[in-house]
Amino acid sequence: MWKAAMTELVATASLMFTLTTSIIACLDSHEANPKLLVPFAVFTVAFLFLMVTVPLSGGHMSPIFTFIAALKGIVTLARALLYIIAQCIGSILGFLIIKSVMEHKLIEIYSLGGCAIVGNGENPGVKRQVAMLLEFSCTFVVLFVGAMALAVFVSITVTGKGGYAGVGLNPARCLGPALLQGGPLWDGHWVFWVGPFLACVIYYCVSVNLPKEGLVWVDGEYDFSKLAWACFNGRSNAIHLQV
């Protein structure tokens, strides 16, 4: 178990470094709308890391996926706890490396790539309840259809709020910068834990009630003309019985 946990730690640290630097590079580019590049970066980086880590530890790299795996009984509670601790430590190490090598100006502009919901001055950010709703909704979408890049795109473009860094989708990713950078990153930090974990609970309740088998189609069973004819015959028979 400890080898898998060590894999989660190293993978999370590497993911935080690669993903964060890629996103900041996209946002700091001279493209007309750099936010459109972010979902592609998220998808590419996440896909490559999943290919490597899934056979080794399950490829969680986020307390969200570990928590839902524990709810479904895929991993034990002990393994889940060990994974989450490893992921949080990995996040801290990854962002510590970023803080050591990144230009100070970029660190200040992008808050070390952390999860921020409030800004200052001209960038007020979003309210905590709005950020909470986005965290819940986007996490649920990711769990239901696996569209992480889509969720990131929606959160940072549709809201259109300066000072808001978009959904976290990974509490460990939000923890590292908050500990190392502090300041406004702690303001509403609980949102990035409560929202996703609540989405996991709701998703689990929904998933256990989903059909266990695929829908079996019977040819012509729900043909509109047949249904209409059956209804017409039923009404005709009822009229005859009344007479």
N, C-alpha and C positions, 0 to 999 in steps of 0.2 A: 504493500500500500504506500509505503514512504517513497518508493521509486516513482510511482505515478504522481504523488503529491509534488515531488521534486520536479517532475516534468511540467506540471501545472505552473509551478513557480517560475521556472526558466522560460516557459512558453509565454506566460502572461507578461513577464518583464520584457521579453523580445517583442511581443505584440504591441505593448504600450509605446515602446520606443519607435518601432517601425510605423505604426498607425498614426501616432501623434505627429511625428515629423512629416509624414506624407500629407496629412490634412493641413498642417500649417504651411507647407510648401504650396499646396493648392490655393489656400486662402491668400497667401502673400504673392501669388503670381500676378502677372499683368493682364490676365484674361478679363474680358468684359464682364463676365459673371462667374467668378471663381468658385462660388458655392455649388455650381453644377458639376464640378470636377470631384467634389468630396465623395458622393455616393460611389463613383467608380473606384476611387482609391480604397474606400472601405470594403467594397465587394472583393476586389483583387487581393488585398492583404489578408482579409479574413479567410478567403478560400484557400490560399496557399498555406496558411497556418493550420487550418482544419485538416488538410490533406496529410500533414506531417504528424499532428498530435492525436487525431482520433484513434489510430491503432495503438497508441502508447498509453493514454490516460482517459480517452473519451473526448478529448478536445473541448473541455468546458471553457476554461480561461475567463470565466465570469461567474460570480456567485448566483446569478439568475439561472443559468443552465444547470448548475450544481443543485440548486434548491428544487427546481422542477424535477430533476432526476431523482432526488431524495423523496419527493412527494409520490412519484410513480413507482418507487421501490427499485429503481435501476441501480442505485448506490445506497449503501448503508448510511445511517446518520453519522457514524464515526468518520467514514470516508468523506462525507459531505463537509463536515466541520474542518477536517484536515485540508481539504481542497480549498475551501474559502479562505482559511488562514494563509495558505500558500499563495493564493491569487492576490490577496491584499499585500503581502510582502513583496511579491513579484511586481505589483504596480508601483510600490514605493521605490524599488530598485530601478525600474525602468525610467521613471520620471526623475530620479536622482541623476541618472546618466544624462538625460535630456538637459537638465538644469546645468550640468557641468560643461556641456559642449555647445549649447545654443547661445546665440547672441542675446545679450541682456535686453536689448530693445524689443526683440521678438517675444521674449518671455513676458515682458510687461504688457505688450499689445494683446497677446493671446492668452494671458494668465496661465502660462506654462501648459496650455492645451487642456486646462481643467474644465470642470462642469460649473458654469456660472449662470445664474438666473437673474442677477441684478447687476446693473452697470452703474455709471455715474455721469453726471452732467447731461450731455446730449443723448446718452445711451441708457435709458432707464431700465432696460430688461423687461421681464415679464413678472406677473404676480405669482406667488407661490402656488396658488390653486390652479393656475393655468399650467405651470410647469408640472405640477402633480398629475393633471389630466393627460398631458402629453406623454409623460413617463409611463403612465398606466396604459394608455391607448397604444403607443408605439411598441411597448414591450409585449402586449397581447398580440399585436400583429406579427411581431417577430416569432413568437411561440407558435402561432396558428399557421402561418404560411412561410415563415423563414425569410421574410423580406427585410433584412436588416438595412440594406442600402436604401430601400424605399422609405423606411421609417426615418432614417437620418435626413434624407432629402426633404421629407415633409416637415420635419421639425425645424430645420434651419432656413427653409425658403417660404413656406406658407405663412409662418408667424410673422416674418419680416421685422423682427424686433432687434435693434442693436443692443448689445450687452448680454443677449441670451445666446449661449454657446450651443444650443440644440440638446436633444435628448442624450442622456448618458448611456442608457441601455446596459450599463455595466458599473455597478456601485464601486467595484475595486478600482476602476479607471478614474472615478471621481475622488476616491480617497487619497490616492498618491499626491496629486497636485494640491489638494486641500491641506494636507499635512506639511508639504514642503513650501508652498507659496502662501497659504493662509489668506488673510484679508477677506474679500467678498466671496471667496470660494466656500467659506464656511456658512455664509448666509443662505439658509434654505438647503443645506447639504442633506438633511434628512429626507428631502423629496426624492433624491436619487436612490434611496434605499426603500422607502415605504411604497412608492409608486410601482416599481418593478416587482417587488415581492407580493404586493396585493394582486398585481396582474397574474402572477404565477398561481396564486390560490384560486382566483376566478377561472383561469384557464384549466386548471386541474379539475375543478368542479364541472366545467363544460365538457372536457375531454372524456370523463368517465361515463358520460351520458350519450356520447356519440355512437353511431352504429358500429358494431364490431366487424361487420362484413359489408362489402360493397353493395350498391343497389342492383338488384337483379331485375332486368327489364323483360317483360313478357310482350312479345310482338303484338301490337295492336290493342293492348289491354286498355290504354287510356286514349284511344283514338277519339277525337272530338265528335265525329259523326255517330260513332257507336254509343257514346255517352248520351248524346242528344236523343237518339232513337230510343234508348232504354228509358230515359226520363219521360218521353212522350208516351211510350207504351204503358209505363207505370201509371201515369195520369189517366189514360184511357180506360185501363182496367178498373181504376178506382171509381170512375164515373159509371161504368157498367154495373159495378157492385151496388152503388147507391140507388140506381134505377131498379 
